Amino acid sequence: MMRYIKLVNFEINRFSKIYLSLLLITLVSQFAGVIIVTKSLLKDARDIMKEERLSEAAYITNYGGIDFNHIANSLLFVGPIALSAVALIFYIFLIWYRDWFGKNTFIYRLLMLPTSRLSIYLSKATSIFLMVLGLIAFQIIILPMENALFNSNVPQALLNEMSISTITIANPILSLIIPSTFTQFLLSYGIGLMIMSILFT
């Protein structure tokens, strides 16, 4: 068991620099998206109110309020999620290619370790699955902060305040990576784990 844990730790450490870069890109890009898109939305709203000589109440009646969906659908918000997903899918293939076809054919050294070959297989699968869960957990942690920043920057009269659960349900990408029920979570990520295991095999 200890050898298996060490192998998992070893695999995570090999990808740690890229992984931390993905987390940092997500953090910076999404918070920048909140600030930039919010300013753009408020500028557009003010321009419309000025051109059409509307009060805030009249603007809300005609055009509706400003909500977090505008942020969640922007490229600065969705882009890092897509980038992280592509990077981890790419790593599913790279994790084996690097060991079998790299300069030092590292797989032979792994196979000579006094542990079962299944442990090597499972350690690679576990490390990727843990990194996927880590990215999801990171998104769940920063999403309320982004929502709070958005709410604080939009005037109350123009704001359509949304809860975190409403945001995740309304956005197709967030609803995919953050399922609303535990059953959906098990189903979605169980299927993902099965596909990864088939690719590994």
N, C-alpha and C positions, 0 to 999 in steps of 0.2 A: 504493500500500500504506500509506504514512504517513497519507494522508487517511482511509483506512478505519480505521486504529488510532485516529486522533484522534476519529472519529465514535463508535467503540465507547466510548472513554474519556468522551466527552461524554454519551452515553446513560446510562452507569453513574453518572456524577456527578449526573445529574438525579434519580436514584432513591436516591442514596447515604444520605440522612438516614433515609428509611423503611427501607432495607435494614439499616443499622446498628441501628435500633430493633428490627427483627425478630431480629437476632442477640442483642441485649441481653435482649430478652424471653425468648428461648429459653434463654439462659444462666441467668438469674435464676430463671425458672419451673421449669426442670428440676432445678436444684440445690436449690431450695426444696422441690420434690416429693420428692427423695431424703430430705431431713431430716424433713419432715412425715409422709410415708407410713411411713418407717422407725419413727419414734416411735410412730405409731398401731399398727403391726403388733406392735411389742414390747409395748405396753400391752395389746393384746388377748391376746397370748400369755401374759403374766403373769397377767392376770385369769382366763384359762381354767385355768392351772396352780394358781392359788390356790383357785378354786371347786371344781375336781375333784381337788385335792390330788395333782397330778402332778409328777413330777420332769421335768427337761429331756429326759432320754432317753425317758420315757414320752410326753411331749408330741410329740416327733419321731415316735415310733411311731404315735401316734393321728392326728396332724394334719399331719405332714410339716414340713420346715424352712421357713425364710423365704429366698426367693431374689429376684433382681433383677426377675423377671417382674412381681412385685407393683408395682414402681415403674414399669416400662415400660408397663404397662397403665393407669396412673392418668391423670387429666385434666391434671394439672400437667405431665406428661411429654409426652403426645400432643398436647395443646392447641396449644402453640407450633408444632409441626410442621405441624398442620392450618392454623393461622393463616398461616404462611409460605407454604404451598402456595396457599391462597386468594388471598393478596396478590399473588403472582407471576402467577397465572391472571388476576386482575383487571388487572394491569399489562400483560398481553399486549394487552388491548383499549384500556387507557388510553394506552399509548405512541403509538398512532395517533390516537385520538380527540382527545388534547390538541393534537397538531400540526395536524390538519385542522379541528377545530371550536373550538379554544381562542380566547382573546381576540385573539391576534396572528396566528392562522393561520400558525404557525411553519414549516409544511411548505414554503411558497413560498420562504422564505429558504434552507431546506435544498436544494430543487430547483435553486436558482440557483448553488449551489456548483459549482466546476469539477471535478466528480467524477461518476462514472456513478450512475444511479439505483439500480442493483443494489447499489452500496456502501452506500447509505442503508438499503435493505431488509435487507441482510446485517448491517449494524452493529447494528440494532435486535434482530434475531434472536440475534446473537452475545452482546450484552449480557445478554439475559434468560437464555440458556443458561449463561453464565459465572456469573450470580448463583445459578442453580439448583445448579450444581456447587460454588459457594462455601458454600451452606447445607449441602450434603451433607458437604463436607470439614469444616465446623465441627462438625457432629454427630458425625462420626467421631473428631475430636480430643477433644471433651468427654466422649464416652461412657465411655472407660476411667477418666477422673477421677471421674465419677459412680459407676461401679462400685466403684472403690477406696474412695470415701467411704462407700458403702453397706456394703461388707465390713468397714470399720473400726468402724462403728456397731453392727453386729449381733454379739452374742456368738457365739464360735466353735461352741458346742454347738448353737445354733439355726440356723446359717448353712448354706445350700446354695449354695456358691460356684459361679458360672457364668463361663465365658469370654466374651469379647466376641462371638466368632463364634456361640456358642450363644444369646446374648441376641438377636442380630440375626435368627437363623433362627427362634427361638421366637415373636418378636413380629411379627405380620402387617404392621404399618406400617413398622417398621424393615427388615424383609426386602424390602419394596417399594422403599424409598428407598435401601437399601444392599444391592444384590444380592450373593449369595454368590460368584458367578463373574464373570469378565470378560465372558464371552459373554452372560450374563443382563444385565449392565450395558449392553453395546452394544445389545442387543435392546430393553430397557425404555426407555432414554433416546433410542435411535434412533427408536422409535415416537413418543415424546413430541416430539422435534424435528420429525418429519414432520407431526404434528398441528398444532404451532405454526406451521410454514411454510405449511400449508394455510389456517389462520386468517388469517395475515398476508396471503396472496395474495388 
